[in-house]
């Protein structure tokens, strides 16, 4: 593994993380997304401190994650069903070929 330390600023707080080199840009992009959403929330909602904004961003992303997870489960079920259907058709076709 090629790990190294990076520094990120989230909600005006510095965080030092050890990440794999291949994931550095992903973490930096995530940080930019979080900070953008914090800024968006700060313009549209009243808040006491950045913790409130960070909580709203976390809630937004957690909800989105759960929705995506549910959609993925549905898609996996659909694909499984289709693959079982194809398998059944192929099995029937092959069994017909075996009959003299």
C-alpha positions as CSV (number, residue, x, y, z in Angstrom):
1,X,0.0,0.0,0.0
2,X,1.1,3.5,-0.8
3,X,-0.3,5.5,2.2
4,X,0.6,9.0,3.3
5,X,-0.8,11.8,5.4
6,X,-2.9,14.6,4.0
7,X,-4.5,17.6,5.6
8,X,-8.1,18.6,4.8
9,X,-10.2,21.5,6.0
10,X,-13.8,20.8,6.7
11,X,-16.0,23.5,8.1
12,X,-13.0,25.6,8.9
13,X,-11.3,22.8,10.9
14,X,-8.2,21.0,9.9
15,X,-8.1,17.2,9.8
16,X,-5.1,15.1,9.2
17,X,-5.7,11.7,7.6
18,X,-3.6,8.8,6.3
19,X,-5.0,7.7,3.0
20,X,-3.8,5.6,0.0
21,X,-2.2,7.7,-2.7
22,X,-4.9,6.5,-5.2
23,X,-7.7,7.9,-2.9
24,X,-6.2,11.3,-2.2
25,X,-8.2,13.1,-4.9
26,X,-11.4,11.3,-3.8
27,X,-10.9,12.7,-0.3
28,X,-10.2,16.2,-1.6
29,X,-13.2,16.1,-3.9
30,X,-15.4,14.9,-1.0
31,X,-14.1,17.8,1.2
32,X,-14.9,20.3,-1.5
33,X,-18.4,18.8,-1.8
34,X,-19.0,19.0,1.9
35,X,-17.8,22.6,2.1
36,X,-20.0,23.6,-0.8
37,X,-23.0,22.1,0.8
38,X,-22.2,23.8,4.1
39,X,-22.0,27.1,2.2
40,X,-25.3,26.4,0.5
41,X,-27.0,25.6,3.8
42,X,-25.5,28.7,5.5
43,X,-27.2,30.9,2.8
44,X,-30.6,29.2,3.1
45,X,-31.0,28.3,6.7
46,X,-30.5,29.9,10.1
47,X,-27.8,28.3,12.2
48,X,-26.0,28.8,15.5
49,X,-22.6,27.4,14.4
50,X,-21.1,25.3,11.7
51,X,-21.9,22.1,13.6
52,X,-25.5,22.6,12.7
53,X,-24.6,23.0,9.0
54,X,-22.3,20.0,9.2
55,X,-25.1,17.9,10.8
56,X,-27.5,18.9,7.9
57,X,-24.8,17.9,5.3
58,X,-24.2,14.6,7.1
59,X,-28.0,13.9,7.1
60,X,-28.3,14.8,3.4
61,X,-25.5,12.5,2.4
62,X,-26.6,9.7,4.7
63,X,-30.1,9.9,3.3
64,X,-28.8,9.9,-0.2
65,X,-26.5,6.9,0.6
66,X,-29.5,4.9,2.0
67,X,-31.6,5.7,-1.1
68,X,-28.9,4.6,-3.4
69,X,-28.4,1.4,-1.4
70,X,-32.1,0.6,-1.7
71,X,-32.1,1.3,-5.4
72,X,-29.0,-0.9,-5.8
73,X,-30.8,-3.7,-4.0
74,X,-33.8,-3.3,-6.3
75,X,-31.6,-3.3,-9.4
76,X,-29.7,-6.4,-8.1
77,X,-33.0,-8.2,-7.7
78,X,-34.1,-7.3,-11.2
79,X,-30.8,-8.5,-12.7
80,X,-30.9,-11.7,-10.7
81,X,-34.4,-12.3,-11.9
82,X,-33.4,-11.7,-15.5
83,X,-30.3,-13.9,-15.2
84,X,-32.4,-16.7,-13.8
85,X,-34.8,-16.3,-16.7
86,X,-31.9,-16.5,-19.2
87,X,-30.5,-19.5,-17.3
88,X,-33.9,-21.3,-17.5
89,X,-34.2,-20.6,-21.3
90,X,-30.7,-21.8,-21.9
91,X,-31.2,-24.9,-19.8
92,X,-34.4,-25.7,-21.7
93,X,-32.6,-25.2,-25.0
94,X,-29.7,-27.4,-24.0
95,X,-32.0,-30.2,-22.7
96,X,-33.8,-30.1,-26.1
97,X,-30.5,-30.5,-27.9
98,X,-29.6,-33.6,-25.8
99,X,-32.8,-35.4,-26.9
100,X,-32.0,-37.7,-29.9
